[in-house]
């Protein structure tokens, strides 16, 4: 077999914070993947998709990183069952575009469509519908996993539940997902009916979510973390459903499944970091809150507007400047509302400038051993890196731990192995499965080393 | 790997009893306790420092080398990296020497050049190769304002620091595409045991101030760090002064 060519490349997560150099191999076939895994040196190998995990999950300093985006064919679609089988490097953006005309929709969409199928499984991503429809792994019917010894195992939750649920949320450390079958859900249109409410403060927000969140398929709240005092935690809550064709206004009814996202703008490579400061962020947050209607029912929104406002700007991560930013996301169980309030108050008080902090209610988790979502409240926010940030977040980790919560691996870029292991009680179970299929830790990442996964 | 907020997991201090080197380690630690590899001569002082750091909660490995004995350099670097990835390497060893003997006694001059230049350059080459292999890492090297424009009073020392500074400034450029950072730290007069008994020069600082500047430079991506920061302007002026004027300065 011809050797697969590689280049040394500096790779970072979406937050741009801790780049490391690896041998970068652009795989275009299963045999490329197998050859790369078999040739992996002592520093191991990891599959990488579109690089949207924020921290160091998809980098492997000194080792090999497999670029999976060249394996992006859609292999089969069954329009009646909704089962779509595709190679792991296909993006959810492509899947949305291909499936919509058939009246099918990707069952779980995160805050961007620019993630791959393999990455979505590895991080067991979630979206606005988690509280009723679960996370990505819940909708995967089967996958082919290339193991450390080069063999390929076909996994389904029925036939190989252990390895399947160690791979869902397993951050690519059990093997390389080559192909997967996703069960898409039927939709009548590419639009959503959206209810918008402004809430006075955090208590008001959580009360509204507790009251009737389950009536909506999709639900998320944007919190203004700049607001202090009585308004601490004020939010804009948007919730909705996929629209039926007969619910659309007349002008959209002729092509209900039409989807044409706008041409993407690109943020400049050297965004002056001074533009993003407390004043501009406070102004942005104020405007975002004021612009939202106090209460609005049944507005019709497209996919981009409802799910992915930031996808319209490519490389929006650059606006945080060369020092980068991180995203902090945790979940705390129901009943820990006081701890959640404390967290929001601390973040507001610290004046950590943040765009778009979002709060959401999670529903039941799935059997994924390292899967993040568990029933409770999840808060996610972008924070530009500043000198005192490490200490603030270490303190928040303690708060999350004592509330029985956890951090999201796909976002983490700075917690400790000790804290992470305490947050994931099934991690030893996961390690046993991993050690069985990859005893020599061929699959590894900077994050895996940092957190002793 | 240095994480998103600048916390590290394993630090190598070449010159394991250096006050500035240890201050850098402690500044890097913050609330966490990275593992420390202390490299130095096998002395009671090194053992005492190790015990102190262990009491503070650090895992400590000791690696022995003698800056005057070339045969010990490469094995020390090898051993330091054998225990795992090193996130930050602090090059902190050096001697002041006897300024007058150092320009009159060939053995003194050679020893000063070996300890302050040849050893850190040779070890720097080894360290750089290992950082490239692991695909990440940073070097913090203790240069000196004395190397900016060597003065009559200690030009032999100044010349070693000038050479060291030039080497690591170049190494910084060579390693840049590899994502490996080199921070050159240029302190002025630092109150340490090395300078004990000497009259403190203007803008004198203590080791912790140097460490604070070095670590904040490391975290914010600066390439050269002056301690105290105004020292850069002093050095700038000193470099520009014509020799007849420079020689009359009382510093």
HADDOCK unambig.tbl for C-alpha pairs under 7 A between the chains (distance, minus, plus):
assign (segid A and resid 10 and name CA) (segid B and resid 178 and name CA) 6.86 0.50 0.50
assign (segid A and resid 10 and name CA) (segid B and resid 179 and name CA) 6.51 0.50 0.50
assign (segid A and resid 17 and name CA) (segid B and resid 4 and name CA) 4.97 0.50 0.50
assign (segid A and resid 18 and name CA) (segid B and resid 2 and name CA) 6.64 0.50 0.50
assign (segid A and resid 18 and name CA) (segid B and resid 3 and name CA) 5.92 0.50 0.50
assign (segid A and resid 18 and name CA) (segid B and resid 4 and name CA) 5.81 0.50 0.50
assign (segid A and resid 19 and name CA) (segid B and resid 179 and name CA) 6.66 0.50 0.50
assign (segid A and resid 20 and name CA) (segid B and resid 135 and name CA) 5.31 0.50 0.50
assign (segid A and resid 20 and name CA) (segid B and resid 136 and name CA) 5.06 0.50 0.50
assign (segid A and resid 20 and name CA) (segid B and resid 179 and name CA) 6.14 0.50 0.50
assign (segid A and resid 21 and name CA) (segid B and resid 135 and name CA) 4.47 0.50 0.50
assign (segid A and resid 21 and name CA) (segid B and resid 136 and name CA) 6.54 0.50 0.50
assign (segid A and resid 21 and name CA) (segid B and resid 178 and name CA) 6.25 0.50 0.50
assign (segid A and resid 21 and name CA) (segid B and resid 179 and name CA) 6.61 0.50 0.50
assign (segid A and resid 22 and name CA) (segid B and resid 135 and name CA) 6.30 0.50 0.50
assign (segid A and resid 61 and name CA) (segid B and resid 134 and name CA) 5.82 0.50 0.50
assign (segid A and resid 61 and name CA) (segid B and resid 135 and name CA) 4.39 0.50 0.50
assign (segid A and resid 61 and name CA) (segid B and resid 136 and name CA) 6.19 0.50 0.50
assign (segid A and resid 62 and name CA) (segid B and resid 133 and name CA) 5.38 0.50 0.50
assign (segid A and resid 62 and name CA) (segid B and resid 134 and name CA) 4.19 0.50 0.50
assign (segid A and resid 62 and name CA) (segid B and resid 135 and name CA) 4.08 0.50 0.50
assign (segid A and resid 326 and name CA) (segid B and resid 4 and name CA) 6.91 0.50 0.50
assign (segid A and resid 385 and name CA) (segid B and resid 5 and name CA) 6.36 0.50 0.50
assign (segid A and resid 389 and name CA) (segid B and resid 5 and name CA) 6.55 0.50 0.50
assign (segid A and resid 390 and name CA) (segid B and resid 5 and name CA) 5.31 0.50 0.50
assign (segid A and resid 413 and name CA) (segid B and resid 3 and name CA) 6.15 0.50 0.50
assign (segid A and resid 413 and name CA) (segid B and resid 4 and name CA) 5.52 0.50 0.50
assign (segid A and resid 414 and name CA) (segid B and resid 3 and name CA) 5.36 0.50 0.50
assign (segid A and resid 414 and name CA) (segid B and resid 4 and name CA) 5.72 0.50 0.50
assign (segid A and resid 414 and name CA) (segid B and resid 5 and name CA) 6.60 0.50 0.50
